[in-house]
Amino acid sequence: MEKLGVAIIGSGSAVPTTSLDNQGLTQLVDTSDEWIATRTGIKERRLAGADESLKTIATMASFKAIAAAGITAADIDLILLATSTPDDLFGTACQIQAELGATKAVAFDLTAACSGFVFGLVTAAQYIRTGVYQNVLLIGGDILSRWVDWQDRGTCILFGDGAGAVILQANESDRLLGFELKTDGTQNHYLNLAYKASTDELIPGVKVNKGNFQPITMNGKEVYRFAVQRVPEVIDKALFHANLSVDQIDWLILHQANQRILDAVAQRLNIPAHKVISNLAEYGNTSAASIPLALDEAVQQGKIKPGDIIATSGFGAGLTWGAAIFQWGR
Ligand code: UT7
């Protein structure tokens, strides 16, 4: 029988070694541990140092996911790297392919900000469902610390660096039970890491824009409002496609943006707190990495077991948002 179903069979994660706690941030901006902890749930975050890069942490997470899945790098057909902070604007997935020795794999980056992992999951699934590829390595990784304005207390308290990875494999039964993806570009201006052009005249009459990317800007209140409203809706839609009800969810893994968002979404969906996975306190918002990082930790801790039903949702810049319902393991 042809295997056209999708199973998510292994996970791995990696974070930089340096940790910055809230107290440390008070040396940079006018803030307090109390304010950050009560408004966001974050206590500390990891920051990539001089000898760390997206490539290094994403490769480490990938090696762990490959081992957990019981495959080898040579088995991988496709590497998808969900990131907004590549080491190279041409992409970082190819560098990871080389590090892993995944010689058969085609590799490319995918950018959908904090929704990147969920968008990547659905993208990977399409290649498997069409019978094109059997083993896909999906990585969510970001080093937002490179792009944070460390003088802006509205944003610098939120973000951290990290990487998480999963292996998706062709399977007789389909464990990706339902999904829904959304974009609203009219709200793009609420969260940006924008390129700012500066005109350079090459020769008379021929101008090019040689600018730079600018630090992250965010309208926190609007992003908060958007998340609390749209995330429950999109999870409901994904559940509908999966033909499941909310009480059949074993675990809710939301993009780790703010504990208040996690609590509000769970409350709106009527999901009890003990089913909500959260590691915000330790890592802050790690963008595309946050879902696979939280997933992998819960798997390592023995919380998530094969057969458990997981509802996951990513949301953020774009604005983009999406949800996927899947059953863990083969
Ligand atoms: O991946 C998606 C990315 N983004 C998000 O998920 C962000 C979603 N938004 C949020 O998480 C929240 O809006 C924040 C945590 C960013 C801000 O929390 P808030 O409860 O919306 O605070 P606020 O912006 O309404 O600010 C309240 C007060 C203000 O003072 P006044 O005007 O009331 O005197 C701010 O100036 O808190 C002040 N403030 C701070 N005070 C201490 C803002 N940032 C800080 C800070 N420390 N770091």
Boltz pocket constraint, residues with backbone or C-beta under 6 A from the ligand:
constraints:
  - pocket:
      binder: B
      contacts: [[A, 30], [A, 31], [A, 32], [A, 35], [A, 36], [A, 39], [A, 40], [A, 114], [A, 153], [A, 154], [A, 157], [A, 218], [A, 219], [A, 220], [A, 221], [A, 223], [A, 224], [A, 227], [A, 257], [A, 258], [A, 285], [A, 287], [A, 315], [A, 316], [A, 317]]
      max_distance: 6.0
